Amino acid sequence: MPKLYKLYYEQIIKCSLEDTWKFFSNPQNLQKITPEYINFRILSDNLPDEIYQGLIIEYKVSPLLGIDFFWVTEITAVENHRYFIDEQRFGPYKFWYHTHLFQKINNEATKIIDLVYYLPPYGLIGRLANSLLIDKKLKNIFNYRKKVISDLFLSE
């Protein structure tokens, strides 16, 4: 089996678990925490205010050289106020598995954890692309998200 790559990010925000869950479980809010330079667009119509197991979400992203990628993810598991998982069904990766975890610190603080396992396509070429470009791009995206999330929740 090919080596899966792993990303791990955590942060503590000044927000109750309930309000944190409400924000992150609304699929429309993904646009708010994604950098503009990747031209992220949700294509799915009539998305609910809260995710559920089996929800399919379609996107377009342009992370590299303005090239559009069609991306379809499915929410494969949800435990309210604890976690949800999205998995790629079609898109730029050979494999994508993203767990979003939420842990109550106290009534006014929540720990958010993003754990991603992914595999680029194209075997050896994909591994080379990961070491030269993909890993850096993903880290930039998650660092951007971390900053935006911090700013959003500090100002509330």
N, CA, C and O of each residue as an XYZ file, in Angstrom:
624
protein
N       0.858     -1.188      0.000
C       0.000      0.000      0.000
C       0.897      1.242      0.000
O       1.885      1.295      0.733
N       0.554      2.238     -0.819
C       1.354      3.473     -0.865
C       1.282      4.225      0.463
O       0.331      4.082      1.232
N       2.298      5.013      0.700
C       2.370      5.813      1.926
C       1.336      6.934      1.882
O       1.278      7.702      0.922
N       0.521      7.018      2.934
C      -0.408      8.134      3.075
C       0.317      9.288      3.749
O       1.138      9.084      4.644
N       0.008     10.487      3.315
C       0.545     11.685      3.947
C      -0.449     12.155      4.995
O      -1.651     11.920      4.879
N       0.067     12.820      6.018
C      -0.767     13.232      7.150
C      -0.549     14.711      7.441
O       0.577     15.209      7.428
N      -1.651     15.395      7.703
C      -1.624     16.771      8.201
C      -2.363     16.789      9.531
O      -3.400     16.142      9.681
N      -1.834     17.525     10.486
C      -2.469     17.629     11.795
C      -2.394     19.085     12.244
O      -1.314     19.672     12.319
N      -3.547     19.652     12.538
C      -3.614     21.028     13.037
C      -4.570     21.061     14.214
O      -5.620     20.419     14.203
N      -4.190     21.817     15.222
C      -5.113     22.034     16.330
C      -5.003     23.475     16.795
O      -3.958     24.115     16.676
N      -6.104     23.959     17.322
C      -6.113     25.287     17.922
C      -7.249     25.366     18.915
O      -8.244     24.649     18.814
N      -7.078     26.253     19.875
C      -8.120     26.507     20.859
C      -8.696     27.880     20.559
O      -7.971     28.865     20.417
N     -10.024     27.918     20.467
C     -10.692     29.192     20.193
C     -11.574     29.571     21.380
O     -12.002     28.720     22.159
N     -11.830     30.862     21.493
C     -12.678     31.382     22.562
C     -14.126     31.347     22.095
O     -14.690     32.357     21.674
N     -14.707     30.165     22.182
C     -16.086     29.980     21.730
C     -16.613     28.692     22.357
O     -15.879     27.715     22.506
N     -17.881     28.704     22.718
C     -18.477     27.498     23.295
C     -18.477     26.367     22.268
O     -18.441     26.606     21.061
N     -18.518     25.154     22.761
C     -18.591     23.997     21.870
C     -19.830     24.081     20.982
O     -19.760     23.767     19.794
N     -20.952     24.497     21.540
C     -22.202     24.568     20.778
C     -22.083     25.548     19.604
O     -22.468     25.227     18.480
N     -21.548     26.740     19.873
C     -21.411     27.730     18.801
C     -20.321     27.337     17.806
O     -20.438     27.616     16.612
N     -19.266     26.694     18.293
C     -18.216     26.204     17.397
C     -18.795     25.173     16.442
O     -18.565     25.229     15.234
N     -19.552     24.225     16.999
C     -20.167     23.190     16.162
C     -21.110     23.819     15.141
O     -21.112     23.439     13.970
N     -21.903     24.775     15.589
C     -22.862     25.423     14.685
C     -22.143     26.037     13.485
O     -22.625     25.930     12.358
N     -21.002     26.677     13.712
C     -20.247     27.295     12.625
C     -19.642     26.239     11.697
O     -19.823     26.310     10.481
N     -18.931     25.267     12.258
C     -18.186     24.318     11.427
C     -19.062     23.257     10.780
O     -18.669     22.673      9.770
N     -20.219     22.998     11.329
C     -21.096     21.997     10.721
C     -21.981     22.591      9.629
O     -22.747     21.869      8.990
N     -21.883     23.900      9.409
C     -22.601     24.543      8.305
C     -21.675     24.555      7.088
O     -20.669     25.265      7.092
N     -21.995     23.784      6.047
C     -21.073     23.678      4.908
C     -20.820     24.999      4.190
O     -19.789     25.147      3.534
N     -21.726     25.953      4.294
C     -21.522     27.249      3.643
C     -20.337     28.008      4.248
O     -19.730     28.843      3.578
N     -20.011     27.723      5.497
C     -18.934     28.457      6.165
C     -17.544     28.050      5.703
O     -16.569     28.741      5.998
N     -17.439     26.942      4.985
C     -16.127     26.536      4.472
C     -15.540     27.611      3.567
O     -14.330     27.838      3.562
N     -16.397     28.264      2.812
C     -15.950     29.345      1.926
C     -15.293     30.483      2.725
O     -14.341     31.107      2.255
N     -15.808     30.744      3.931
C     -15.298     31.853      4.749
C     -13.886     31.611      5.272
O     -13.175     32.564      5.593
N     -13.472     30.346      5.363
C     -12.169     30.038      5.957
C     -11.184     29.468      4.930
O     -10.158     28.893      5.291
N     -11.510     29.637      3.658
C     -10.649     29.144      2.579
C     -10.027     30.334      1.858
O     -10.725     31.301      1.553
N      -8.731     30.280      1.582
C      -8.077     31.421      0.924
C      -8.667     31.722     -0.449
O      -8.969     30.815     -1.225
N      -8.824     33.008     -0.733
C      -9.391     33.427     -2.020
C      -8.548     32.969     -3.201
O      -9.084     32.692     -4.274
N      -7.229     32.885     -3.015
C      -6.350     32.580     -4.150
C      -6.544     31.174     -4.725
O      -6.048     30.892     -5.816
N      -7.254     30.284     -4.017
C      -7.507     28.975     -4.633
C      -8.864     28.935     -5.341
O      -9.276     27.900     -5.865
N      -9.551     30.090     -5.345
C     -10.802     30.227     -6.090
C     -11.780     29.091     -5.779
O     -12.317     28.454     -6.685
N     -11.999     28.851     -4.499
C     -12.884     27.795     -4.008
C     -14.335     28.189     -4.254
O     -14.762     29.275     -3.863
N     -15.089     27.308     -4.899
C     -16.498     27.568     -5.173
C     -17.332     26.333     -4.855
O     -17.033     25.237     -5.327
N     -18.370     26.513     -4.057
C     -19.306     25.422     -3.791
C     -20.296     25.385     -4.942
O     -20.927     26.394     -5.259
N     -20.433     24.227     -5.564
C     -21.339     24.074     -6.700
C     -22.685     23.493     -6.291
O     -23.677     23.682     -6.995
N     -22.735     22.796     -5.176
C     -23.969     22.154     -4.723
C     -25.021     23.206     -4.396
O     -24.727     24.220     -3.763
N     -26.238     22.953     -4.832
C     -27.366     23.834     -4.520
C     -28.064     23.356     -3.253
O     -27.992     22.181     -2.892
N     -28.731     24.273     -2.593
C     -29.605     23.954     -1.465
C     -28.920     23.139     -0.372
O     -29.474     22.153      0.114
N     -27.721     23.550      0.010
C     -27.050     22.855      1.106
C     -27.770     23.147      2.418
O     -28.283     24.249      2.611
N     -27.811     22.175      3.315
C     -28.465     22.401      4.608
C     -27.610     23.305      5.496
O     -26.443     23.565      5.203
N     -28.214     23.776      6.583
C     -27.478     24.587      7.557
C     -26.561     23.737      8.424
O     -25.655     24.257      9.076
N     -26.799     22.424      8.429
C     -25.950     21.523      9.212
C     -25.706     20.249      8.418
O     -26.619     19.682      7.817
N     -24.457     19.817      8.430
C     -24.093     18.608      7.708
C     -24.777     17.386      8.315
O     -25.238     17.420      9.457
N     -24.836     16.316      7.541
C     -25.365     15.037      8.016
C     -24.629     13.925      7.273
O     -24.066     14.143      6.200
N     -24.642     12.745      7.856
C     -23.980     11.606      7.226
C     -24.633     11.329      5.875
O     -25.856     11.243      5.768
N     -23.804     11.191      4.853
C     -24.293     10.938      3.507
C     -24.391     12.186      2.644
O     -24.639     12.084      1.443
N     -24.202     13.360      3.233
C     -24.267     14.604      2.460
C     -23.132     14.631      1.433
O     -21.972     14.396      1.771
N     -23.478     14.916      0.193
C     -22.509     15.052     -0.893
C     -22.373     16.543     -1.201
O     -23.369     17.247     -1.372
N     -21.126     17.013     -1.270
C     -20.873     18.423     -1.582
C     -19.924     18.480     -2.771
O     -18.884     17.823     -2.786
N     -20.302     19.279     -3.768
C     -19.484     19.446     -4.971
C     -18.850     20.830     -4.966
O     -19.493     21.823     -4.625
N     -17.560     20.879     -5.354
C     -16.805     22.130     -5.370
C     -16.011     22.222     -6.663
O     -15.861     21.256     -7.411
N     -15.514     23.421     -6.887
C     -14.423     23.635     -7.833
C     -13.355     24.406     -7.086
O     -13.654     25.328     -6.327
N     -12.105     24.022     -7.306
C     -10.970     24.726     -6.721
C      -9.917     24.910     -7.798
O      -9.828     24.124     -8.741
N      -9.127     25.948     -7.647
C      -8.026     26.221     -8.588
C      -6.747     26.465     -7.787
O      -6.253     27.591     -7.736
N      -6.210     25.416     -7.162
C      -5.056     25.622     -6.288
C      -3.727     25.797     -7.019
O      -2.778     26.341     -6.454
N      -3.651     25.343     -8.265
C      -2.381     25.363     -8.993
C      -2.536     26.020    -10.352
O      -3.295     25.544    -11.196
N      -1.827     27.097    -10.560
C      -1.737     27.741    -11.872
C      -3.094     28.058    -12.492
O      -3.222     28.094    -13.716
N      -4.103     28.286    -11.663
C      -5.424     28.629    -12.169
C      -6.175     27.480    -12.813
O      -7.213     27.696    -13.439
N      -5.668     26.256    -12.671
C      -6.322     25.083    -13.260
C      -7.467     24.654    -12.353
O      -7.268     24.419    -11.161
N      -8.682     24.552    -12.927
C      -9.852     24.135    -12.156
C      -9.835     22.631    -11.905
O      -9.548     21.836    -12.800
N     -10.149     22.263    -10.666
C     -10.362     20.866    -10.303
C     -11.778     20.735     -9.772
O     -12.202     21.522     -8.926
N     -12.509     19.747    -10.263
C     -13.824     19.403     -9.750
C     -13.593     18.468     -8.569
O     -12.806     17.527     -8.666
N     -14.276     18.724     -7.451
C     -14.046     17.945     -6.239
C     -15.392     17.589     -5.625
O     -16.249     18.456     -5.451
N     -15.576     16.324     -5.301
C     -16.794     15.851     -4.654
C     -16.396     15.178     -3.344
O     -15.576     14.261     -3.334
N     -16.980     15.637     -2.245
C     -16.744     14.990     -0.957
C     -18.069     14.507     -0.381
O     -19.138     15.042     -0.675
N     -17.957     13.487      0.442
C     -19.116     12.958      1.160
C     -18.832     13.041      2.652
O     -17.738     12.708      3.108
N     -19.824     13.485      3.402
C     -19.732     13.443      4.858
C     -20.069     12.004      5.249
O     -21.214     11.569      5.123
N     -19.064     11.274      5.721
C     -19.250      9.836      5.950
C     -19.546      9.485      7.401
O     -19.982      8.370      7.688
N     -19.320     10.408      8.311
C     -19.623     10.156      9.725
C     -19.842     11.494     10.420
O     -19.163     12.482     10.143
N     -20.809     11.495     11.330
C     -21.097     12.691     12.134
C     -21.479     12.238     13.536
O     -22.345     11.379     13.705
N     -20.844     12.808     14.519
C     -21.310     12.697     15.894
C     -21.413     14.125     16.409
O     -20.408     14.789     16.665
N     -22.659     14.584     16.554
C     -22.909     15.986     16.890
C     -22.064     16.458     18.064
O     -21.948     15.793     19.094
N     -21.477     17.639     17.865
C     -20.657     18.310     18.870
C     -19.363     17.558     19.202
O     -18.687     17.900     20.172
N     -19.009     16.534     18.404
C     -17.751     15.803     18.643
C     -16.874     15.764     17.405
O     -15.708     16.157     17.458
N     -17.426     15.289     16.279
C     -16.609     15.195     15.068
C     -17.476     14.985     13.838
O     -18.644     14.604     13.928
N     -16.870     15.245     12.691
C     -17.409     14.760     11.424
C     -16.240     14.455     10.504
O     -15.132     14.960     10.684
N     -16.514     13.614      9.511
C     -15.485     13.165      8.576
C     -15.963     13.432      7.165
O     -17.100     13.118      6.811
N     -15.076     14.021      6.350
C     -15.375     14.124      4.922
C     -14.337     13.314      4.152
O     -13.151     13.309      4.479
N     -14.829     12.628      3.114
C     -13.972     11.815      2.258
C     -14.191     12.218      0.807
O     -15.319     12.463      0.378
N     -13.110     12.281      0.070
C     -13.213     12.586     -1.359
C     -13.855     11.408     -2.080
O     -13.482     10.255     -1.864
N     -14.815     11.710     -2.931
C     -15.405     10.709     -3.814
C     -14.888     10.874     -5.237
O     -14.795      9.909     -5.996
N     -14.555     12.110     -5.584
C     -13.960     12.409     -6.889
C     -13.172     13.693     -6.725
O     -13.633     14.625     -6.067
N     -11.987     13.751     -7.316
C     -11.248     14.995     -7.197
C      -9.768     14.860     -7.442
O      -9.306     13.897     -8.055
N      -9.026     15.841     -6.953
C      -7.609     15.947     -7.293
C      -6.705     14.933     -6.596
O      -5.552     14.766     -6.996
N      -7.196     14.263     -5.577
C      -6.362     13.313     -4.841
C      -6.767     11.884     -5.171
O      -7.901     11.618     -5.570
N      -5.822     10.977     -4.998
C      -6.161      9.561     -5.105
C      -6.957      9.149     -3.868
O      -7.837      8.291     -3.932
N      -6.622      9.789     -2.731
C      -7.283      9.484     -1.463
C      -7.280     10.741     -0.606
O      -6.269     11.439     -0.524
N      -8.421     11.033      0.038
C      -8.552     12.181      0.945
C      -9.527     11.796      2.050
O     -10.667     11.421      1.778
N      -9.072     11.892      3.307
C      -9.878     11.521      4.468
C      -9.610     12.571      5.546
O      -8.508     12.632      6.090
N     -10.608     13.394      5.856
C     -10.433     14.552      6.737
C     -11.374     14.431      7.933
O     -12.597     14.447      7.788
N     -10.780     14.309      9.112
C     -11.544     14.263     10.360
C     -11.477     15.635     11.023
O     -10.401     16.204     11.204
N     -12.650     16.152     11.382
C     -12.784     17.433     12.085
C     -13.239     17.092     13.506
O     -14.350     16.598     13.698
N     -12.396     17.350     14.491
C     -12.712     17.021     15.886
C     -12.924     18.296     16.697
O     -12.283     19.318     16.454
N     -13.838     18.214     17.665
C     -14.155     19.359     18.521
C     -14.191     18.882     19.971
O     -14.910     17.940     20.303
N     -13.413     19.537     20.833
C     -13.344     19.146     22.240
C     -13.611     20.361     23.120
O     -12.969     21.402     22.980
N     -14.561     20.209     24.018
C     -14.884     21.287     24.953
C     -13.747     21.440     25.956
O     -13.356     20.479     26.619
N     -13.223     22.651     26.061
C     -12.212     22.973     27.070
C     -12.911     23.470     28.337
O     -12.640     22.998     29.441
N     -13.809     24.424     28.152
C     -14.684     24.925     29.214
C     -15.879     25.567     28.511
O     -16.049     25.387     27.305
N     -16.706     26.308     29.240
C     -17.909     26.878     28.623
C     -17.617     27.933     27.569
O     -18.485     28.254     26.758
N     -16.403     28.476     27.570
C     -16.060     29.535     26.618
C     -14.899     29.184     25.697
O     -14.387     30.062     25.002
N     -14.474     27.938     25.673
C     -13.333     27.574     24.825
C     -13.491     26.158     24.275
O     -13.994     25.256     24.944
N     -13.044     26.001     23.039
C     -13.130     24.719     22.344
C     -11.825     24.457     21.609
O     -11.234     25.362     21.019
N     -11.386     23.205     21.656
C     -10.230     22.794     20.859
C     -10.754     22.215     19.544
O     -11.649     21.370     19.524
N     -10.168     22.697     18.451
C     -10.497     22.213     17.109
C      -9.284     21.440     16.601
O      -8.154     21.922     16.676
N      -9.527     20.249     16.088
C      -8.452     19.438     15.518
C      -8.841     19.042     14.101
O      -9.940     18.541     13.862
N      -7.929     19.274     13.170
C      -8.070     18.794     11.796
C      -7.022     17.719     11.580
O      -5.829     17.958     11.768
N      -7.465     16.543     11.188
C      -6.563     15.439     10.887
C      -6.883     14.958      9.475
O      -7.985     14.482      9.201
N      -5.909     15.087      8.590
C      -6.109     14.740      7.181
C      -5.099     13.675      6.779
O      -3.903     13.792      7.049
N      -5.607     12.632      6.129
C      -4.756     11.658      5.445
C      -5.050     11.797      3.962
O      -6.211     11.825      3.553
N      -4.009     11.884      3.162
C      -4.221     12.049      1.730
C      -3.134     11.346      0.943
O      -2.068     11.017      1.464
N      -3.435     11.124     -0.330
C      -2.485     10.518     -1.249
C      -2.658     11.193     -2.603
O      -3.745     11.155     -3.178
N      -1.604     11.805     -3.114
C      -1.700     12.400     -4.448
C      -1.840     11.299     -5.506
O      -1.478     10.149     -5.255
N      -2.357     11.644     -6.670
C      -2.444     10.663     -7.753
C      -1.084     10.471     -8.432
O      -0.115     11.156     -8.106
N      -1.029      9.554     -9.352
C       0.103      9.361    -10.275
C       1.357      8.783     -9.637
O       2.461      9.049    -10.111
N       1.214      7.998     -8.576
C       2.336      7.247     -8.039
C       3.560      8.081     -7.723
O       3.490      9.041     -6.957
N       4.691      7.706     -8.321
C       5.968      8.371     -8.056
C       5.919      9.854     -8.430
O       6.474     10.692     -7.719
N       5.263     10.174     -9.530
C       5.127     11.579     -9.947
C       4.338     12.359     -8.890
O       4.681     13.493     -8.558
N       3.280     11.738     -8.369
C       2.492     12.374     -7.317
C       3.289     12.586     -6.041
O       3.151     13.617     -5.383
N       4.126     11.607     -5.687
C       4.969     11.763     -4.490
C       5.968     12.901     -4.675
O       6.223     13.674     -3.752
N       6.521     12.992     -5.864
C       7.447     14.085     -6.163
C       6.715     15.433     -6.108
O       7.211     16.397     -5.524
N       5.524     15.483     -6.726
C       4.724     16.717     -6.697
C       4.361     17.091     -5.264
O       4.316     18.272     -4.918
N       4.102     16.081     -4.428
C       3.787     16.368     -3.030
C       4.975     17.018     -2.327
O       4.811     18.001     -1.604
N       6.164     16.471     -2.538
C       7.329     17.025     -1.845
C       7.700     18.412     -2.360
O       8.235     19.230     -1.612
N       7.421     18.681     -3.630
C       7.780     19.977     -4.204
C       6.698     21.038     -4.044
O       7.006     22.225     -3.940
N       5.425     20.621     -4.023
C       4.354     21.602     -4.149
C       3.127     21.335     -3.279
O       2.703     22.211     -2.525
N       2.556     20.144     -3.375
C       1.254     19.874     -2.755
C       1.301     20.054     -1.241
O       0.443     20.725     -0.668
N       2.300     19.455     -0.593
C       2.417     19.555      0.863
C       2.481     21.016      1.307
O       1.813     21.411      2.263
N       3.277     21.802      0.617
C       3.420     23.224      0.955
C       2.096     23.968      0.759
O       1.710     24.781      1.599
N       1.401     23.690     -0.347
C       0.106     24.346     -0.608
C      -0.903     24.007      0.484
O      -1.589     24.889      1.001
N      -0.990     22.717      0.833
C      -1.940     22.311      1.868
C      -1.606     22.961      3.210
O      -2.505     23.418      3.915
N      -0.340     23.006      3.562
C       0.051     23.654      4.816
C      -0.292     25.140      4.792
O      -0.729     25.690      5.803
N      -0.099     25.791      3.652
C      -0.481     27.203      3.531
C      -1.979     27.388      3.725
O      -2.413     28.320      4.402
N      -2.768     26.499      3.129
C      -4.230     26.584      3.254
C      -4.646     26.407      4.715
O      -5.454     27.182      5.227
N      -4.100     25.398      5.385
C      -4.485     25.161      6.778
C      -3.956     26.244      7.713
O      -4.619     26.573      8.696
N      -2.796     26.801      7.439
C      -2.307     27.930      8.244
C      -3.181     29.163      8.043
O      -3.446     29.903      8.990
N      -3.627     29.380      6.815
C      -4.556     30.476      6.531
C      -5.850     30.265      7.327
O      -6.342     31.181      7.986
N      -6.386     29.053      7.255
C      -7.620     28.745      7.986
C      -7.451     29.012      9.477
O      -8.327     29.589     10.121
N      -6.316     28.586     10.013
C      -6.069     28.764     11.444
C      -6.110     30.249     11.819
O      -6.692     30.620     12.838
N      -5.501     31.080     11.004
C      -5.493     32.521     11.268
C      -6.898     33.114     11.153
O      -7.325     33.880     12.017
N      -7.612     32.758     10.089
C      -8.966     33.290      9.883
C      -9.891     32.847     11.014
O     -10.682     33.643     11.521
N      -9.792     31.591     11.405
C     -10.622     31.084     12.505
C     -10.311     31.845     13.789
O     -11.220     32.234     14.523
N      -9.046     32.051     14.053
C      -8.653     32.812     15.242
C      -9.235     34.221     15.198
O      -9.780     34.702     16.191
N      -9.122     34.874     14.059
C      -9.669     36.231     13.911
C     -11.188     36.246     14.053
O     -11.740     37.128     14.710
N     -11.861     35.286     13.448
C     -13.324     35.227     13.515
C     -13.813     35.072     14.948
O     -14.746     35.754     15.373
N     -13.187     34.184     15.677
C     -13.696     33.877     17.001
C     -13.171     34.804     18.083
O     -13.761     34.872     19.161
N     -12.093     35.513     17.834
C     -11.645     36.528     18.790
C     -12.513     37.768     18.706
O     -12.656     38.502     19.684
N     -13.099     38.002     17.526
C     -13.889     39.218     17.341
C     -15.342     39.040     17.759
O     -16.089     40.017     17.815
N     -15.752     37.821     18.049
C     -17.148     37.606     18.435
C     -17.366     37.830     19.920
O     -18.488     37.689     20.407
